[in-house]
């Protein structure tokens, strides 16, 4: 694991090598992540004006913003701009693009597997994606290829390696891959880190839209799985992604994703207030029509972040901006 002194030395050298304006921004970002020597990342939702507003308001607290979304077309596998940046980048943190197999309403693992079986097409698509990201000023990529099985691993590794090599060749400094926390067989950390630079461990959806109601990431659950990942590989190469959101389970088959402000409004409309679950620390309550709500807040995020650092993982990511309790920002700064 990289020592804190080397991290601080690297940051100082980087700050001296760039313009004074960028140096000021880097200092602000360092203040935002406290004195742990880590980084604070955030994923945006480019379709959501609340996400844009949060990015603008909190950019000085962030080291990395994952903004543009590039999708692999489910038929041709060619990269398509799913969502472009909707915020001017001036005085913003380092921008990274998300490359995903999500199209319309679901992931398409077949797109990734098709590329893996066709090396010439894979080389072309990886090169096109890297050029597209470089031309738009991104500094790195996050690969979001979900719903793969153990049998898919050789092809998944081949695709990830091609995207990483192409990104590096086009001057993008880091390629990360988002992985489910609990699927250690389909997404084993060690072989994946042989082909990408870092892993974003998605510490959420312990309870999800189609499950029974409950916390999205009980701290005990999240700590257990991140510790397992941190034992697989060097924790310095992991990024702990934490949920700023929750769900409202009603009478339908799928729960509604809700943010902190929406959850408070929904319970208030029902004449109730959110209460702290003593077991998990998550907020929960009832909305109109009897909907059951569970949502995170600054207390939950602070606990999850502290537990991540206790596992040796100093880089924290938020999924996603626009849904968070505003009080998380001073909590993360501490």
Helices and strands as residue ranges (DSSP letters): H 4-17, H 20-32, E 40-43, H 49-58, G 59-61, E 64-72, E 79-83, E 94-100, E 102-103, E 106-107, H 109-117, H 119-135, E 140-144, G 150-152, H 153-169, E 174-180, H 189-193, E 198-203, H 219-232, G 235-237, E 238-243, E 246-249, E 256-258, H 260-269, E 275-276, E 283-286, G 288-290, E 292-295, H 298-310, E 315-319, H 328-333
